[in-house]
């Protein structure tokens, strides 16, 4: 089971939404920036050989 710890106090929550609500209500000065995920980049296309193989 995942437990979400408030970064500003000792309270813990089962649901992330409960933690978000708590932070907005009880710590309005605190802004939690979620980790930014890198955008998925397409895999490079396989390079075609310059000369045909024998």
Order of alpha helices (4+ residues) and beta strands (2+ residues): beta-beta-alpha
